[in-house]
Amino acid sequence: MALKENGIMDILNKGYKEAVEKAKNDILNDISLYMEESETKPAVNDYLESRERYLNQIWNLAWKSRTLQRMNRTEKIKFLGLRGIETEGASKKAINKMVEQELSGLKSFDMKSWIQDYFGETDERWNELFESVKLKKLKANYENIVIKDEALSILSSNKLYFYLKLRYKVANQLQKDIANVKGFNQAQFETLNDLLYWGYDVYQDDSVFDEYIYQNLIDTFVYETIYPFILSELPNQIINQYENLFKGSINHKLIRQLIGGNISEFQWEYESEIEQELIEDLIDVRNHPDEFDIQMPLYHTQHKERIEKREQKLEELRKQEEIKQKKLDDIFGVEYKTTVYSNTKYILHIGETNTGKTYQALNRLRIAASGIYLAPLRLLALEVYETLKNNGIACALKTGEEEKDIANATHYSCTIEMFTEKDEFDVMVIDEAQMIADKDRGFSWFRAINKARAREVHIIGSHNSKRMILNLLQGNDIEIHEYKRDIPLIVEKKPFKIEHTKAGDALIVFSRNKVLQTASKLERNGHKVSVIYGSMPPETRAKQIQRFINRETRVIVSTDAIGMGLNLPIRRVVFLENDKFDGTRRRLLTSQEVKQLAGRAGRKGIYNEGRVAFTDQIGLMKRLLNGEDRPISTFTIAPTQGVFERFKRYHSSFDQFFELWDEFKNPAGTTKAPLTQEKALYHLIRHEQIEGRMSITDLYGFLHLPFSANEESLVNQWLYNMKAIVDRRELREPLIKKDSLDELELSYKSVGLHLLFLYKLDRRSETVYWERVREEISSDAHNQLRKGVKKYQTKCRSCNKPLSWNYPFAICQSCYEESKRSRYYYKGWDI
């Protein structure tokens, strides 16, 4: 297509002229490079034969680059339009690519003919070019070999001379700065680096001790002293030879070009060395003449003394570090070594959820003369307590928030944190041992396994915990039972929709809000629903579960709280979400998490198969379900009473304890508990009477109480009670509100915290009343869920507008758009 548009034709013509000139220059440069690589003078035809295929490339590059530079975006689009090419929606990069393609072959220039015409038949220009290239090459070799080597030799042999000259200049500047400061205290600063870094903060005067002044001093010294010195020391023979051969002189610029990088390296070394100079040494420098023979021995003497002082300091630091490491090892190290008892037999029950492993271990516990069950959850401890009690076994309960003692108890059902190593049993059962990897609670499982005192210790865990447990028990009598599902687990091929919900389904989401939203939707659709989530009172959870078991409800909506220890008649587990927020980020479920939850489907004796459904990513989730778990490779360690007993020999403050805990290097295969709650609570009472009046062990017990420390009202309750204990006042009674489910759950937690304090203070007679109050709150919460879940409506946090049951965000789209506009206007953007 002809380009009739005059504007475009002008651009192409001007671009062509510039491209021709650029191509000619590029060719001459290429010929020069070709000649440099040749030992003897080549002929024009030699070049053309060697480079012919590159000539068109040189032209095309020159033509495209010069023409593209002349066109703006509008002109490029117009050019492409004249060529019949549509550009709507094309990116800048795509448009440039299309223009380049269209320019190819549009204009040409016969490079070969131009070369032949330019150099002609006499080869005069060709010979002149070759001679100039040869001379240029000879010059470059002379500069890079003869002059550079000599300059480097001068630089290296005078390295100390330059430094001492620079040192004297810095000492001069330092003397001026000190003279301009009233009350200069030399003892405040050891080195020049200290003075330049902290001087302004101390004297609040930016006219002295300015690091930029010292940096400029060094730069000027290099330019005005080192370069001229090297020029002056070059042998006359080299200077004269260079002038005769190349009709030029060796100057500052050439020296910088040849060894500028080497001089910069020397400068960096000088800067580093001068910063480490002692202030007292630099002051002393000015007391001696600026003569090399005087300054050199002074420098060597000062440098030797400085090195000796540094070595003494390092030796002191090494000794302090050795003492600290011994202290750390004494306080912490011995606590985390495996010390299992040799007369104990360990029986491992390894398998996924719903394989009967817990049932087998509890059977052994039932027939034992004495025993203890250690659970991850209060609800499970309650369940086993009730089961043993119903079997006529004298069983006591201990969960931290609740204790049910009976006379002559032979068995105990406890949460894992209640384990103490002083008691001995015939049988011990440690449930959900894969929790050893939990960053906050994992150490309780390690301690129970490590310090167990029983003839038989039954450890129940998933496949990914097997290797870790075997490593901990290495060298002991171990018996392993591995369990597999008797009932097949089938993954449904079609994506699940809420309308597909049937009796026996357990729908899984990962927040309380989502549980209630989904349950409300199902109730409105005619389903009877039980709900389970982590912050629900355990008694309420037990009642919700019992309703499902009794078929008063036909569907469960739950968080992953359902995945641990609860045996329910679930036909199908449905994942409404495939990812969860783990406290720091939202992430995809792990293989173990998928298996733990999916394994609840297909209760043996009720169903012939278990089914699993997903709303999306079915292939990925199926691979996670069927894939091999990543073995647990680390477990968490945390402070113990033994640690605090040893810590008391050295210190008494929790500031020091947390500092040492952070410095303690945990053994291989372990991670340290972050102690986030303990540090946050301690910060509230730091330096108050509480710390002085309690032993460090007792205080840690209160810092470590298991309550929701992210609830402000509970933290305030904790703080008030801590002060009340010290002031010998009554504890604050829990504030109980019952107007909503949220208030009931917070009231339940408040009573639970109150009970924790009562048990800690051994005021057991008062616990009976408050346990009854807590049961009433739990019943109220259960009734609220029974009657009110259908009415539950999520609303926009900003405008209170009702949101759909599956809306994924806390604010509606309108409020989100409004907040986004506000942010833009705040930044001064007009949208």
Beta strands, then each sheet from edge to edge (+ up, - down):
strand 1: 345-350
strand 2: 371-375
strand 3: 395-398
strand 4: 403-404
strand 5: 411-415
strand 6: 425-430
strand 7: 454-461
strand 8: 477-482
strand 9: 489-491
strand 10: 505-508
strand 11: 529-532
strand 12: 555-558
strand 13: 572-575
strand 14: 579-581
strand 15: 586-588
strand 16: 610-614
strand 17: 635-637
strand 18: 670-672
sheet 1: 4+ 3- 5- 2- 6- 7- 1- 8-
sheet 2: 9+ 16+ 13+ 10+ 12+ 11+
sheet 3: 14+ 15-
sheet 4: 17+ 18+
end
